[in-house]
Amino acid sequence: MMAGKKKGSVTLEFTLVGIPLIFALISTVEMARGMWLFETQIYAINAGARYVAVHGQGCSSNGSSCSTTIGNIASAIANAGVGLAPADWNVTLYSASGSNNQTCYPLSSCLSSSTVWPPSPDNQEGLGVAIAGTYPFNSALSMFFPGSKPTLFAGTYKLPAYSQQRILF
């Protein structure tokens, strides 16, 4: 008779402990995935800004000009953003004057652009350039809230990134 009570209590205890434990495990994995996406995007946006900073007006490679294009910058960002889909990534390039800003919504739309950026006179040594980006993060935690509106724990978030550099030469 005692064996039946123990068997039922084990099932009840597993239910009471197992469900929150599974939720905590999935939550931990989702937070780690979100942080990875966020940090990868920050690294890639910074790599793109650094690429622009070292390809200013005075940059030369074997005696020839090495000015950069929007396509080169977009490729540098996409290559540094390992695992991030360029088709989902929105990026804006900001020039020093603010009049030559370029939007790449999505980033993949700029990969083949041959437009020189930043154009003169925004490519002078010492002037600033900035790159901002947003990448969507769709959390799997929304499966725990079926039929509910996106809240703090569910839905799509736009992860931001921003980097500013001065053109070095």
N, C-alpha and C positions, 0 to 999 in steps of 0.2 A: 504494500500500500504506500509506503514511503517513496518507493522508486518512481511512481507516477507523479508525485508532487515535485520531485527533483527534476524530472524530465520537462515538465511544464514550466518550471521556474527558469530553466536554462534557456528555453525558447523565448520567454518573456524578457529575460536579461539581455539576450543577444539583440532582440528587437529594440529595446530601450537604449542600448549602447551602440549597436551596429549602425543604425540609421544616422545618428549624429556624427559618428566616426567617418562614415562614407562621405557625408556632406562636408566635413572638415577637410578630408583628403582632396576632394574635388576643388574646394575653395582654395586650398594651398597651391594646387597645380595651376589653377586659373590665375591666381595672383602672380605666380612666378612667370607664367606665359605673358601676362600683361606687362610686367616689369622688363622682360626680355625685349618685347616689341618696343617699349618706350626707350630703353637704353640703346638699342640698335639704331633706332631712328635718330636719336641725338648724335650718336657717333657718325652716322652717314651725313647728316646735315652739316656737322662740323667739318667733315672731310670735304664736302662740296665747297664750303666757304673757304677752307684752306687752299683748295685747288684754284679758286678765283684769285686769292691773295697772292699767289706766287706766279700768276700769269697776267700781270698788269702790262702797262704800256712798255716798260723798259725790259721786259722779259725777252731773252733771245736764246735760241737753241741753234748752235753751229752757225751763228751769224745771221740767221733768219728770224723773223718775228714769230712769236709763239702765242699770239693772242688767242683767247679761247672763245668757243661758241656755246650757245645755250645747250646744244646737243652734247658737247664735251662735259659740261657741268652736270647735266642730267644723268649722263652715263657714270660719272664719278660718284654721284649720290646713289644711284641704283646699284652700282658694284659694291659700294661700302655697306649698303643696307641688306646684308645677306638674310634671305628669308622673307623680306618685305616685298610685296607685289607692287611694281610701279603703276599698275592699272588702278590701284586703290589709294595711291599716295598723292596728296595735293601739296604742291611746293610753290612758293613765291620767292623770286629773286628781287632784292631791293638794292637799287643803286644809290650812290651818295647824294645825288640831287633829288632823288625821289621821282624824277620825271621819266626815268627809263626802267621802271619796274617791269618784271615779266612774270606772268602766272603760268604755271604748268598744272592744269587741272584736267586730267591726272598727269603725273610725272611722265608716263609713257608717251604722252602727246608731244613731248619736247625732245625725245631721244634722237630724232633725226634732224633737228633744227640746225641750220648752218648760219644763223644770225650771230654776229659777234656781240659778246656781252662781257663786261659792261662797255658800252660804246664811249667814244671820246666825247666830252672831256671827263667822264666819270671813271675812267681807267687810270687816272694819274696816281703816282706814288703817294701814299699817305692817306688817300681817301678811303672811306669805309664802304664795305659791301656787307649785306646781310642776307641770310637765307632762312626762311621759316617754312615749316612743314606740319601737316597733320596726317595722321594715319589712324584708320578706324580699328577699334578693338571690340570685337563681338564676343561677349562673355557667354560661356556655356552655363553659367549659373542661372540663366533665364529659364532653363528647363525645370527648375524647382518652383517656378511661379507661373504655371500655365494660365493663360487668359488674363494675366495682370498687365498693367501698363509698365513700361520700363521704369525702374526705380534705381536706387543707389546700387543694388545688387544685380540688376539685370539690364540688358539692352546694349546699345552701341555707344561707345565713347570715342571721342576724337582726341587722340594722344598728341599733344603739341611738342614741337621742337623749334629752337631758334639758335642761330649762331651768327656772330658778327666778327669780321676781321678787317684789318687795314691792308690795302694793297702794298706789298713790300717793295716792289721794283717794277 
